[in-house]
Amino acid sequence: PKIVQFHPEIEPLVRLLEDTPRDRVLEEVGLKVRKGVSYQEVLAALLFMAILIPVTMQAVHIANRAGQVGDRKAVAGRIAERVLNELLVTGSLMQNSNSGTIEEGDRTYEWSMRSETWAEDRMNLVTVSVAYEVQGQEFDVQLSTLIEGTQLSGMQMQ
């Protein structure tokens, strides 16, 4: 596997700092200094670690979040399509509630439906919105379609 490599003077110190148990770091670094490693090299290794580790962890966090958002967005899109199709096919647009929840794996996705008059014609724009959460942040997917206004004459508007 590829690893980050530093200047040859600092590389052994960074590895020492990474691999040594916390309770032994000061002893080990002290031994290196007594054997001729300069304070500047020790400080450079500490500086690299102080910058590199947080930046690397932030990059991993961002990549993880992007992956989770992508996965859940795909699931939410499938749910929106399924809910919209079921509402249209079963005629439930006029009689059922305009929201609900769906369990998908170990996650719960909340959906809501709204309908509004479409200005261009005697049609209604029906939109299903599916909400999901990733790392404490709320996201949603919306799927819309047009249907004849007469099909929705008895439906309550949101």
C-alpha positions in Angstrom: 0.0 0.0 0.0 1.1 3.6 -0.7 2.0 5.6 2.4 3.0 9.2 2.9 6.7 9.6 3.0 8.6 12.5 4.4 12.2 13.8 4.0 14.7 11.0 5.0 15.8 13.0 8.1 12.2 13.2 9.4 10.7 10.0 8.2 12.1 7.8 11.1 10.9 10.4 13.7 7.4 10.5 12.3 7.2 6.7 12.2 8.5 6.7 15.8 5.8 9.2 16.9 3.1 7.2 15.1 4.1 3.7 16.3 5.2 4.4 19.9 2.6 4.0 22.6 1.7 7.3 24.2 3.3 6.5 27.6 6.7 5.8 25.9 6.9 8.7 23.4 8.8 11.1 25.5 11.4 8.4 26.5 11.9 7.3 22.9 12.2 10.9 21.6 14.6 11.7 24.4 16.8 8.7 23.4 16.8 9.9 19.8 17.9 13.4 20.9 20.7 11.9 23.0 21.9 9.9 20.0 22.2 13.0 17.9 18.8 13.9 16.4 18.4 17.6 16.5 15.5 19.5 18.2 14.7 21.0 14.8 14.1 17.5 13.3 11.9 16.6 16.3 9.9 19.8 15.9 9.6 19.3 12.1 8.3 15.8 12.7 5.8 17.1 15.3 4.7 19.9 13.0 4.2 17.5 10.1 2.1 15.3 12.3 0.1 18.2 13.6 -0.8 19.3 10.1 -1.0 16.0 8.3 -3.2 13.9 10.7 -6.0 16.5 11.1 -6.1 17.2 7.3 -6.1 13.5 6.5 -8.9 12.8 9.0 -10.9 15.7 7.5 -10.4 14.3 4.0 -11.6 10.8 5.2 -14.6 12.4 6.9 -15.6 14.3 3.7 -15.1 11.2 1.5 -17.2 9.2 4.0 -20.0 11.8 4.0 -20.0 12.0 0.2 -20.3 8.2 -0.1 -23.2 8.1 2.4 -25.0 11.0 0.7 -24.7 9.2 -2.6 -26.0 5.9 -1.3 -28.9 7.4 0.6 -29.8 9.8 -2.2 -30.1 6.8 -4.6 -32.3 5.0 -2.1 -34.4 8.2 -1.5 -34.8 8.5 -5.3 -36.1 5.0 -5.6 -38.5 5.5 -2.7 -39.8 8.8 -4.3 -40.4 7.0 -7.6 -42.2 4.1 -5.8 -44.4 6.4 -3.7 -45.3 8.6 -6.6 -46.1 5.6 -8.8 -48.2 3.9 -6.0 -50.1 7.2 -5.4 -50.9 7.6 -9.1 -51.7 4.0 -9.9 -53.9 3.3 -6.9 -55.7 6.7 -7.1 -54.6 7.3 -3.6 -53.8 10.9 -4.4 -57.3 11.8 -3.5 -57.8 9.8 -0.3 -54.7 9.0 1.6 -52.5 11.2 3.8 -49.9 13.3 2.1 -47.0 12.0 4.1 -45.5 8.9 5.6 -42.4 6.9 6.4 -40.7 4.0 4.7 -38.1 1.7 6.3 -35.3 0.7 4.0 -32.7 -1.5 5.6 -32.0 0.0 9.0 -32.9 3.6 7.9 -36.2 5.4 8.0 -37.0 7.8 5.1 -39.8 10.3 5.5 -41.8 11.2 2.5 -44.4 13.9 1.7 -46.5 14.8 -1.3 -47.8 18.1 -2.5 -49.8 19.2 -5.5 -50.0 22.6 -7.0 -51.8 24.0 -10.1 -49.6 24.1 -13.1 -49.9 27.5 -14.8 -49.5 26.3 -18.4 -52.5 24.1 -18.6 -55.3 22.5 -16.7 -52.9 20.1 -15.0 -51.4 19.7 -11.6 -47.7 19.3 -10.6 -47.4 16.5 -8.1 -44.2 16.4 -6.2 -43.0 13.7 -3.8 -40.2 14.7 -1.4 -38.1 12.1 0.5 -36.0 13.3 3.4 -32.9 11.5 4.8 -30.1 12.3 7.2 -26.4 11.9 6.9 -24.1 12.7 9.8 -26.6 14.9 11.5 -27.5 16.9 8.4 -30.8 16.8 6.6 -31.0 16.2 2.8 -33.9 15.5 0.5 -34.8 14.3 -3.0 -37.8 15.5 -5.0 -39.6 13.8 -7.9 -42.4 15.5 -9.8 -44.8 14.7 -12.5 -47.8 16.4 -14.2 -51.2 14.9 -14.1 -54.6 16.0 -15.4 -56.3 18.4 -13.0 -59.6 16.3 -13.2 -57.8 13.4 -11.5 -57.1 15.5 -8.5 -60.4 17.3 -8.1 -61.1 15.7 -4.7 -57.5 15.9 -3.4 -56.6 18.4 -0.7 -53.8 20.7 -1.6 -50.8 21.1 0.8 
